[in-house]
């Protein structure tokens, strides 16, 4: 396993599409492997689309959700992903005073939201077959890595021949924590110290569900809905 960089990032990315193109350059060597790109919605989808275009690879979403702490939803006590992927930071849960029963209820609530989003983004369409293939999990950035960890565990269970995590920016201190989850970690920038993913984008506006659905339709060569 190794963490790679696809070039030196000396300024924030203009937006997720520019970040995706920079990440695609770091991954272009994988094109002969006919990989599958699995993007984490919502922000990872425009990044993943650029990667998929560069690699001539199919693009699909893999839905994962953070399990937030009480009163601090952005502080992840864990994460869940479709297909049963799960990661829990029990030390953080204990420090937040969250008993096991409440933690289990929060996990179940996020699993229900994952299922809702899978239906919204893919309907009845399953994930592409991954057995023996190179799978690339893409996000727009990785801070603590809980959501990425749950997503990687979900994909690993599907038997890919090789599993990569790729993002334009990954916190330098997080890369070591994720080495046990992926065969390779690829990023453009791995800052130390790390402040926030949004600091690496000039435009870090929220990606909507509609935009995710439209990007997926475009990737499949289907008509894009008029809004």
C-alpha positions, 0 to 999 in steps of 0.5 A, a space after each residue: 500500500 502507498 499514498 501517492 500524490 499526483 502533482 504539487 498543489 500550490 493553491 486551492 482548487 477552483 472547484 470540484 471539477 478542476 480538482 477532479 481533473 487534477 486527481 485524474 492525472 494521478 490515476 491515469 496510469 490505471 486506465 489499462 486496468 478498466 477500473 470502476 469509479 465509485 463516488 461518494 455523494 454528494 461532493 465526490 460525484 463531480 470529482 468522480 465524474 472527471 476521473 471516470 471520463 479520464 479513465 474511460 471508466 463507468 461511474 456509480 455512486 456508493 452511498 455512505 453517511 456519517 454518524 454524528 455526535 449529539 448536538 455536533 452532527 459534523 463530529 463523526 462517532 462513526 459512519 455507515 455505507 450501503 451493503 453493511 459497511 460500518 466504522 465506529 469510533 467507540 472512544 469518541 462515543 464514550 467521551 461524548 457520553 453516548 450509551 450503546 443503545 443510543 449509538 445503535 439507534 443513531 447507526 440505524 437512523 443513518 442506515 435508513 437515510 443511506 437506503 433512501 439516498 440509494 433509491 433516489 440516486 440509483 433506483 433499482 439499479 445495482 452497483 456494477 460487478 466488482 469481483 476481481 476488478 480495480 475499484 476506485 472510491 472517490 471523494 472531494 476530500 478526506 478529513 478524519 476519514 470515517 465515511 471513507 473507512 465505512 465505504 472502503 469496507 463496503 466495497 472490500 466485501 464485494 471482492 475487488 481485485 484492487 481497492 483504491 481511495 482517491 481524493 484531491 486532498 486528504 489530511 496528512 495525519 489520516 493517510 496512515 489511519 486508512 492504509 489498512 482499509 485500501 490497497 492504495 491511497 492517491 491524492 493531489 495534496 496531503 497537508 499537515 497540519 490540516 484545517 478543513 476540506 473546504 479550505 482547498 476549494 475556492 468554490 465549495 458550494 453544496 452539491 444537490 441531489 439533482 446535480 448528482 442524478 444529472 451527473 450520473 445520467 450524463 455518465 451513462 449517456 442518458 438524457 439529463 433532466 431540465 431544471 
